[in-house]
Structures are given as structure tokens and as C-alpha cells.
Amino acid sequence: MDIKYPVYQPSLKGNELKYVTECIESTWISSKGKYISNFETQFAEYLNAGYATTVCNGTVALHLALLVLDIQPGDEVIVPTFTYIASVNSIAYVGAIPVFVDSLPQTWQMDYHDVELKITSRTKAIMAPHLYGHPCEMDALLDICSRHHLFLIEDCAEAIGTKYHNRHVGTFGDIAAYSFFGNKTITTGEGGMVVSNSKELIDRAKNIKNQGISDLLYWHDAVGYNFRMTNICAAIGLAQLERIDEIMANKIHIASLYEKAFENTCIEFHGQEENTFNSYWMCSILIPHARQRNDLRAFLNQSGIETRPLFFPVHTMSMYSKFAQTDFPVASDISSRGINLPSFPDLSNEDVQFVTSQILNFFN
């Protein structure tokens, strides 16, 4: 069956082609050029953050954040089991130990009560992914980090535009990581950003991401990596950023249509809590029973509607199962019953109406 309603596709209706063409015509196509600095500056301004530096993808952004904070082998980093695998992989890259916590049933975000229970003498940081566009409970996490002297890393890969108490996520913790993959709210194709209010941390990130180069040409003062973004990718990102308010408004409208359609039904829509702003990277639902999910997805696929299951709990995967010392009932339940629906910003009212009608037909 041909897919007529994909889960996601980017909206490339602005200056993307114009800016990329300028890169090619100028020959500035690698990791130097005006679009790099412009994208970094304007992204930091959008967030009202202190500093930002581009990288080649979101996973690298998380890896770099951990390197910048000097997280060492054997250190423990608390992370929800219900998250995308990149959150946990980045912890493994630096040799640290992921310590899994459960999720909150209302928001699907990491359970800060469980975080408190999992802190040990080896805990160095909390990694807080803002899943599917909804923010974590930042006041509680900041309080825990302050009392236990821990770093707070915000994984904002899915949360561009998300706010907590009217403040952008990514500006609360010590350092934050963003993704601009093709299915993100704004995209560079592949790309990421590291953000912090600390100039010292961003300066260190710039050093590490660029082969540890110093002010002296070809003199390197640290073991570094090539984590740089290209000028072409930054050009796309800048064009996307110019339209972020429009893109965000479309996504919020789509989410409101889904939410209204599922009122007073057996479908639970992933909405937002008081004093939060869900950017709805993905519009997602919970269905009554896990056993129904595969049949529902197959039914929708017959009508050309693509869906995806929510992330599997990372502690259930073979390479990380040894780190799971407890059960995670909330995360397991959400994961087993959850589905991502078509959520791209150019989805029409009629498209949403068709998708929701097909879902409700399945249960009637």
C-alpha cells in the first residue's frame, strides 16, 4: 500500500534552496562559512540562551555534552528507560553507566520521584529527554541537581519550541542538545546543536568538536573529534528557523484537531500539563490495550496511513538489560500502547479528519 499520510516529512517552503545555492556558488560548502555562525547566533536568540554551537547530528550533540562535562568511565548518569536509544548510547560512548528510571503517567516524561531514589555516590548527571515535544518537570529536576550537586543535561532532540513555565527547554540545565534530523520540527537534513548559558562550556565544546584545535594553526591541545556541521546544512537550518513560528503554529493546530477528535473516546491523546507548552514534535496516542496495536497499525496502513510505535524501553534491549535492577511499569505500559500519528506541519484539516475517522472506525 502506498503511503499517502506519512508520519513525518519536512516543510521546505522557504529560503532553503536559495541559501544552499549561495553556498555552492561561493564554494563555502564545508564547516566554514557565514551560515554556520548565523545559524548558531539566531538559534541561541530564539531560545533566549547564552551560547550555541553546531554539530553534525543530535546524537553527537549529546556525546559532546557529556564530554564537555567530563563525564568519566564508571560515572553514573540517570536517564529514563522510555527514550530514544541515542540518549543512552551517548552515555555508553563515554564509558559511563546508565541508571534507568520510570516515567510519569500523565506526561510520559522521566519520573523525578524515581530519580531521587536512584542517586548514589557515583551519580554525576541527570539526562532529561523532553519526549515527543512535552517538557520534563524542570523545577523538580533542578532542585534534585542542586541538592545533590549533579549536572543537568537536557536532551531537546524532540523539543524545539517546547516551553516550561513560558521558558524554552534547553535553557534550564548546564548544557542541552538539539537534533535537526529530517523528521524534526526544523531540519538541516542531518545536524545538531549544543546550547548552554555558560561560555566556558561552549568554548570547550567548540574545541572538542573541532579536533581539539587551539588558537595556533595546526596545534592541538586536546583529544578532539570532527563533530562539525557543514555550511550547507546550516544554510538549510537558517531558512527553517526563519519559518519556525509558522511551522510551530501549524503543528499546534494539527494537535488541537487530533485532541478534539479523540475527546470522549477510548483514545488517550498526549496533551500537555498546566504551565507547559507542548511543541508536538509527534502527535501521539495511547490505545486501550497493547494487543490491539499491531492490528490497528495494519488497518491504518491499508488506508495509506503510516504510524509508528512509541519507543521501546531501553532496558529491554540486550546491550542495556544488565543495567536494569527494577521494573518500570509506567514506561512499559506507555510504550506498549502508544502510537505516533502523522504529524508533519503541512498536514491539512481534511487529512487529520481522515486519519482520526479511520482510527475511530477501527474501535467501533
C-alpha positions in Angstrom: 0.0 0.0 0.0 1.4 3.4 -1.0 1.7 5.8 2.0 -0.4 8.9 1.5 -0.1 10.1 5.1 3.5 9.7 6.3 4.3 10.1 10.0 6.5 13.0 9.1 8.0 14.9 6.2 9.8 18.3 6.3 8.3 21.5 5.2 10.8 23.1 2.8 9.0 26.2 1.5 11.3 29.0 2.5 14.8 30.1 1.5 16.4 26.6 1.7 17.2 26.3 -2.0 18.3 30.0 -2.2 20.7 29.7 0.7 22.1 26.3 -0.4 22.7 27.7 -3.9 24.6 30.6 -2.4 26.8 28.1 -0.5 27.6 26.2 -3.7 28.2 29.4 -5.7 30.5 30.8 -3.0 32.3 27.3 -2.7 31.9 27.6 1.1 30.3 24.1 1.4 32.2 22.5 4.4 32.4 23.6 8.0 33.2 27.2 7.5 31.0 30.0 6.1 28.6 32.6 7.2 25.6 30.3 7.6 27.3 28.4 10.5 27.7 31.5 12.7 24.4 33.0 11.6 22.5 29.8 12.4 24.2 29.5 15.8 23.6 33.1 16.8 19.9 33.1 15.7 19.2 29.8 17.3 20.5 31.0 20.6 18.5 34.2 20.3 15.3 32.2 19.5 15.8 30.2 22.7 17.0 33.2 24.7 20.0 31.1 25.5 23.5 32.3 26.1 25.5 30.4 23.5 25.1 27.7 20.8 27.4 25.7 18.6 26.5 23.5 15.7 27.4 19.8 15.3 26.8 17.1 12.6 23.8 15.4 14.3 21.8 15.2 17.5 23.5 12.1 18.9 26.8 13.8 18.5 25.4 16.8 20.4 24.6 14.5 23.4 28.0 12.8 23.2 29.7 16.2 23.1 27.7 17.5 26.0 28.9 14.6 28.1 32.5 15.1 27.0 32.3 18.8 27.9 31.1 18.0 31.4 33.9 15.5 31.8 31.7 12.5 32.5 34.1 9.7 33.0 34.0 5.9 32.7 32.2 4.5 35.8 30.3 7.6 36.4 26.5 7.2 36.7 24.1 9.2 34.6 20.4 8.9 35.4 18.2 8.6 32.3 14.6 7.4 31.6 14.3 3.9 30.1 11.5 5.3 27.9 13.5 7.4 25.5 15.1 7.2 22.1 18.2 4.9 22.1 20.6 7.8 21.3 20.1 9.2 24.8 21.5 6.1 26.3 24.1 5.3 23.6 25.7 8.7 24.2 26.2 7.7 27.9 27.8 4.5 26.8 30.2 6.3 24.4 32.0 7.9 27.3 32.1 4.7 29.4 29.5 6.0 31.9 26.8 3.8 33.4 23.1 4.5 32.5 20.8 4.3 35.5 17.3 3.9 34.3 14.2 5.5 35.9 10.5 5.1 35.2 8.1 7.6 33.6 5.3 9.8 34.8 1.9 8.5 33.6 0.4 12.0 32.9 3.2 13.5 30.8 5.3 10.4 29.8 8.4 12.2 31.0 11.0 10.9 33.4 9.7 10.3 36.9 11.6 12.7 39.2 10.5 10.6 42.3 12.3 7.6 40.8 15.3 9.9 40.0 15.7 10.7 43.7 15.7 7.0 44.6 18.4 6.1 42.1 21.1 8.6 43.2 24.3 7.1 44.5 27.8 8.4 45.3 28.7 7.7 41.7 25.9 9.7 40.2 27.3 12.7 38.2 24.5 13.8 36.0 20.8 13.6 35.1 19.9 13.4 31.4 16.4 14.7 30.8 14.9 14.0 27.4 11.8 16.1 26.6 9.9 13.3 24.8 7.6 13.9 21.9 7.6 17.7 22.5 6.4 17.7 26.1 8.8 19.2 28.8 10.1 17.3 31.8 9.2 18.6 35.3 12.1 21.0 35.4 11.6 22.6 38.8 11.8 19.1 40.5 14.9 18.1 38.5 16.7 21.4 39.1 16.0 21.0 42.8 17.4 17.5 42.8 20.5 18.6 40.9 21.1 21.5 43.3 20.8 19.4 46.4 23.0 16.5 45.1 25.4 18.6 43.2 24.7 17.0 39.8 24.9 18.2 36.3 21.6 18.5 34.3 21.8 17.6 30.6 18.7 18.4 28.6 18.0 16.2 25.6 15.9 18.5 23.4 16.1 16.5 20.2 12.3 16.3 20.1 11.6 19.6 21.8 12.5 22.6 19.7 9.9 25.3 20.7 8.8 23.4 23.9 8.4 25.6 27.0 8.2 25.1 30.7 6.7 28.0 32.7 7.0 30.1 29.5 10.7 29.4 29.2 12.3 27.4 26.4 13.6 24.0 27.4 17.3 23.7 26.8 17.9 26.8 28.9 17.4 25.3 32.3 20.3 22.8 32.7 24.0 23.0 32.4 24.0 22.1 28.8 21.5 21.0 26.1 21.5 19.0 22.9 19.2 19.5 19.9 18.7 17.5 16.7 17.8 18.7 13.2 17.2 15.3 11.6 14.8 15.3 8.7 11.8 14.4 10.9 12.4 17.1 13.5 10.4 20.3 13.8 13.1 22.2 11.9 15.7 20.3 10.0 19.1 20.6 8.4 18.9 17.1 6.9 21.4 15.8 9.5 22.6 18.1 12.2 22.5 19.2 15.8 23.2 22.0 18.2 24.8 22.2 21.7 23.4 25.0 23.8 24.5 26.4 27.2 24.3 29.6 29.2 28.0 29.0 30.1 30.5 30.5 27.7 33.2 28.2 29.2 31.2 25.1 28.4 30.5 26.2 24.8 34.1 27.2 24.3 35.1 23.7 25.4 32.5 22.2 23.1 34.0 24.2 20.1 37.4 22.9 21.0 36.4 19.3 21.3 34.2 19.2 18.2 37.0 20.7 16.0 39.8 18.1 16.6 40.9 19.9 19.8 42.4 22.7 17.8 43.9 25.7 19.6 44.4 29.3 18.5 47.7 28.3 16.9 47.0 26.8 13.4 47.5 23.0 13.4 48.4 23.0 17.1 46.0 20.8 19.1 45.7 20.9 22.9 43.2 18.2 23.5 42.0 14.9 22.0 39.1 16.1 19.8 36.7 14.9 17.3 35.3 16.0 13.9 31.7 16.8 15.0 31.3 19.9 12.8 28.2 20.8 10.8 28.6 21.9 7.1 27.8 25.4 5.9 25.2 23.8 3.6 23.4 22.2 6.5 23.5 25.4 8.4 22.0 27.2 5.4 19.0 24.9 5.4 18.7 25.3 9.2 18.7 29.1 9.0 16.0 29.0 6.3 14.0 26.7 8.5 14.5 28.9 11.6 13.1 31.8 9.7 9.8 29.9 9.4 9.7 28.3 12.9 6.7 30.3 14.1 4.7 29.3 11.1 5.8 25.6 11.3 5.0 25.6 15.1 1.6 27.2 14.6 0.7 24.5 12.0 1.8 21.7 14.3 -0.2 23.1 17.3 -3.3 23.4 15.1 -2.9 19.8 13.9 -2.5 18.6 17.5 -5.7 20.5 18.5 -7.6 18.7 15.8 -6.4 15.3 17.0 -7.2 16.2 20.6 -10.7 17.3 19.8 -11.4 14.3 17.7 -10.5 11.9 20.4 -12.5 13.6 23.2 -14.8 11.2 25.0 -13.4 8.2 23.2 -11.3 5.3 24.2 -8.2 7.0 22.8 -5.9 9.0 25.1 -4.2 11.8 23.3 -0.8 13.0 24.6 -1.7 16.6 25.5 0.1 19.0 27.9 0.1 19.8 31.5 -0.6 23.2 33.2 2.2 25.7 32.8 3.8 23.8 29.9 3.8 24.2 26.1 4.0 21.0 24.1 5.6 21.6 20.7 4.1 18.4 19.5 7.1 17.0 17.6 4.9 14.0 17.2 1.1 13.7 17.9 0.8 10.5 19.8 -2.0 8.4 21.4 -2.5 5.6 23.8 -5.0 2.9 22.8 -6.8 0.8 25.4 -4.9 -2.5 25.0 -1.4 -3.3 23.8 -2.7 -6.4 22.0 -4.7 -4.0 19.7 -1.7 -2.0 18.4 -0.4 -4.2 15.6 -3.9 -4.7 14.2 -4.6 -1.0 14.4 -1.4 -0.1 12.6 -2.1 -2.7 9.9 -5.6 -1.4 9.5 -4.4 2.2 9.1 -1.7 1.1 6.7 -4.3 -0.3 4.4 -5.6 3.3 4.0 -2.2 4.7 3.3 -1.7 6.0 6.9 1.8 5.5 8.3 2.1 5.1 12.1 5.0 4.2 14.4 5.1 2.5 17.8 6.4 4.6 20.7 9.9 3.9 21.7 10.7 0.6 23.3 12.1 0.8 26.9 15.9 0.8 26.5 16.3 -1.5 29.5 14.6 -4.3 27.5 17.4 -4.2 24.8 20.1 -6.8 25.1 23.1 -4.4 25.4 21.5 -2.5 28.3 19.4 -5.1 30.1 22.2 -5.7 32.6 21.7 -2.1 33.9 18.1 -2.7 34.9 17.7 -3.6 38.5 14.0 -2.9 38.8 10.8 -3.0 36.8 9.5 0.1 35.1 5.7 -0.4 34.9 4.6 3.0 33.7 7.2 3.2 30.9 6.4 -0.3 29.8 2.7 0.4 29.7 3.0 3.6 27.7 5.5 2.1 25.3 3.2 -1.0 24.7 0.0 1.0 24.0 1.4 4.1 22.2 1.4 5.1 18.6 2.7 8.1 16.7 0.3 9.6 14.1 1.0 11.7 11.0 2.3 14.9 12.5 4.0 16.9 9.7 3.3 20.7 9.5 1.7 20.6 6.1 -1.0 18.1 7.1 -4.4 19.5 6.1 -7.6 19.6 8.2 -9.1 17.0 5.9 -6.0 14.8 6.3 -6.4 14.8 10.1 -10.1 14.2 9.8 -9.5 11.1 7.6 -6.8 9.7 10.0 -8.9 10.2 13.1 -12.0 8.7 11.4 -10.1 5.6 10.4 -8.8 5.1 14.0 -12.3 5.5 15.5 -13.7 3.2 12.8 -11.3 0.5 14.0 -12.7 0.7 17.5 -16.4 0.9 16.5 
